[in-house]
Amino acid sequence: MKKINIFFKNNFFSKKNNALLTVVGVGPGDPNYLTMAAIKAIRKSKVVFYPVSGFDKESFSLKIVKKYLRFKKKIPIIFPMGRKDHNPQEIWKKAAEIIVENITRHKKVVLLCLGDTSIFASSSYIINEIKENYPQVKINLIPGISSVSLAAALGNFQLINQGETLEILECPDNLDDLINSIKDKKNCVLAIMKVGKRWQSVKKVLKDE
């Protein structure tokens, strides 16, 4: 961390706007849902960081933008994904360090984010780490199409109508909490995200309620 700060002092403080990280929302999974802004940012970048749950695992984010990665340096970052064998704070700290180190060398760095950059985005932990420890780095967020919006479009229904409210809920581990959340809502559209392996149980709750 010390070497990085020295580099900033001697180089970046004399040049404005060189220290830039662009976090790109790549959408819900289909390359056709990439925004023009996302494509432009990836094309301009020299280094692309992407999340994986393990070094032997495939990255969905990387797969989505594969078409635009020619001649790019690609660096994986292991995201904890709720795994107990990982220390989240240590991961975010090291990720921030290596990202900032590459920014000092290449300037145009992109961090891929599955879905949208503002909805349950794990990249937010890295962003917070950089904001706190490397305030000289400017961060640019490019939003992506969320899975909530895509689900509504594929289902051909209006996600929210006039007079209603929309609540986005992280799927609870305790399904009783989910049942209570459903019963408590009036004139409210409840979008349940991060369901994962609980889908079969959640589907049953939705049918029953």
C-alpha positions in Angstrom: 0.0 0.0 0.0 2.9 2.3 0.8 4.4 2.0 -2.7 1.1 2.8 -4.3 0.7 6.0 -2.2 4.2 7.1 -3.1 3.4 6.7 -6.8 0.3 8.7 -6.4 2.1 11.5 -4.7 4.8 11.8 -7.3 2.7 11.3 -10.4 -1.1 11.6 -10.0 -1.3 14.7 -7.9 0.3 16.6 -10.8 -2.1 15.2 -13.4 -5.8 15.6 -13.0 -8.3 12.9 -13.8 -5.7 10.3 -14.7 -6.6 8.0 -11.8 -9.9 6.6 -13.0 -11.8 3.3 -12.3 -14.8 2.6 -14.4 -17.3 0.1 -12.9 -19.4 -1.4 -15.7 -22.8 -3.0 -15.1 -22.9 -5.8 -17.8 -26.6 -6.6 -17.3 -28.4 -9.9 -16.4 -26.6 -12.3 -18.6 -27.3 -11.8 -22.3 -24.7 -9.8 -24.3 -27.6 -8.3 -26.2 -28.5 -6.4 -23.1 -25.2 -4.6 -22.8 -25.5 -0.8 -23.0 -23.6 1.3 -25.5 -21.9 3.0 -22.6 -20.7 -0.3 -21.2 -19.3 -1.4 -24.6 -17.6 1.9 -25.1 -15.9 1.8 -21.6 -14.7 -1.8 -22.1 -13.3 -1.0 -25.6 -11.4 1.9 -24.2 -10.0 0.0 -21.3 -6.6 -1.6 -21.1 -7.2 -3.8 -18.0 -10.5 -5.6 -17.2 -11.1 -7.0 -13.7 -13.8 -9.5 -13.3 -15.4 -11.4 -10.4 -15.2 -15.2 -9.9 -16.2 -17.4 -7.0 -13.0 -19.4 -7.4 -10.0 -19.4 -9.8 -11.3 -22.7 -11.2 -14.7 -21.2 -11.8 -16.2 -19.5 -14.9 -17.0 -15.8 -14.7 -20.5 -14.9 -16.0 -19.5 -11.3 -16.3 -16.5 -12.1 -18.4 -18.5 -14.3 -20.7 -21.1 -11.6 -21.4 -18.4 -9.2 -22.6 -16.1 -11.7 -24.3 -16.6 -10.2 -27.7 -14.9 -6.9 -26.6 -11.9 -8.3 -24.7 -9.4 -8.7 -27.5 -6.0 -7.4 -26.5 -7.2 -6.6 -22.9 -5.3 -7.7 -19.8 -7.9 -9.7 -17.8 -7.5 -10.1 -14.1 -9.9 -12.2 -11.9 -10.9 -11.2 -8.4 -12.4 -13.9 -6.1 -15.6 -12.6 -4.6 -16.6 -14.2 -1.3 -20.2 -14.9 -2.4 -21.1 -15.7 1.2 -18.5 -18.5 1.6 -17.3 -19.1 5.1 -13.8 -20.0 3.9 -13.1 -16.5 2.7 -12.4 -13.4 4.7 -14.4 -10.7 2.9 -12.6 -7.7 4.4 -9.2 -9.1 3.3 -10.5 -9.8 -0.2 -11.9 -6.3 -0.7 -8.7 -4.8 0.6 -6.4 -6.8 -1.6 -8.7 -6.3 -4.6 -8.6 -2.5 -4.1 -4.8 -2.6 -3.9 -4.3 -4.5 -7.1 -6.9 -2.4 -8.9 -5.2 0.8 -7.8 -1.8 -0.6 -8.7 -3.0 -1.2 -12.3 -4.6 2.2 -12.5 -1.2 3.7 -11.8 0.3 1.7 -14.6 -2.5 1.6 -17.2 -4.9 4.4 -16.2 -7.9 3.0 -18.0 -9.2 0.2 -15.8 -12.6 -1.5 -15.8 -14.3 -3.6 -13.1 -17.1 -5.7 -14.4 -20.3 -6.0 -12.3 -23.1 -8.5 -13.1 -26.4 -6.8 -13.4 -26.6 -3.2 -12.2 -23.9 -1.3 -10.3 -26.4 -0.1 -7.6 -28.5 -3.2 -6.8 -26.9 -5.7 -4.5 -23.6 -5.2 -6.3 -20.6 -6.8 -4.6 -18.4 -4.4 -6.4 -19.7 -1.7 -4.0 -17.4 -3.2 -1.3 -14.4 -2.6 -3.4 -15.6 0.9 -4.3 -16.0 1.7 -0.6 -12.5 0.4 0.0 -11.0 2.6 -2.7 -13.0 5.7 -1.6 -11.7 5.3 1.9 -8.0 4.5 1.2 -7.4 6.0 -2.2 -9.5 9.2 -2.4 -7.5 10.4 -5.4 -9.0 7.7 -7.6 -12.1 8.9 -9.4 -14.8 6.3 -9.8 -17.2 6.2 -12.7 -20.3 3.9 -12.5 -22.0 2.7 -15.7 -25.4 1.2 -14.8 -26.6 -2.1 -16.3 -30.0 -3.6 -17.0 -31.2 -5.3 -13.8 -32.6 -8.8 -13.6 -35.8 -7.2 -12.1 -36.3 -5.2 -15.2 -35.5 -8.1 -17.5 -37.9 -10.4 -15.6 -40.7 -7.9 -16.1 -39.9 -7.6 -19.8 -39.8 -11.3 -20.4 -43.0 -11.8 -18.4 -44.6 -9.0 -20.5 -46.0 -7.2 -17.5 -45.8 -3.7 -16.0 -43.4 -4.0 -13.0 -45.1 -1.2 -11.1 -48.2 0.9 -11.7 -49.4 4.3 -10.5 -50.3 4.2 -6.8 -48.1 1.2 -6.1 -44.7 0.9 -4.5 -41.8 -1.3 -5.4 -39.7 -3.1 -2.8 -36.6 -5.1 -3.7 -35.9 -7.8 -1.1 -32.8 -10.0 -0.7 -34.2 -13.5 -0.2 -34.1 -14.4 3.5 -32.7 -17.7 4.6 -35.7 -18.2 6.9 -38.7 -18.6 4.7 -41.1 -17.6 7.5 -39.5 -14.1 7.1 -40.4 -14.2 3.4 -44.0 -15.3 4.2 -44.3 -12.4 6.6 -42.9 -10.0 4.1 -45.5 -11.1 1.5 -48.4 -10.8 4.0 -47.4 -7.3 5.2 -47.5 -5.8 1.7 -50.4 -3.9 0.4 -50.4 -2.2 -3.0 -46.7 -3.2 -3.1 -44.8 -5.1 -5.8 -42.2 -7.3 -4.1 -39.2 -8.2 -6.1 -37.2 -11.0 -4.5 -33.5 -11.2 -5.5 -30.5 -13.4 -4.7 -32.7 -16.5 -4.5 -30.1 -19.0 -5.7 -30.5 -22.5 -4.5 -33.6 -21.6 -2.5 -35.7 -21.2 -5.6 -37.8 -24.4 -5.2 -38.7 -23.5 -1.6 -39.4 -19.9 -2.6 -41.6 -21.0 -5.5 -43.7 -23.1 -3.1 -44.1 -20.1 -0.8 -45.2 -17.9 -3.6 -47.8 -20.4 -4.8 -49.2 -20.9 -1.3 -49.3 -17.2 -0.5 
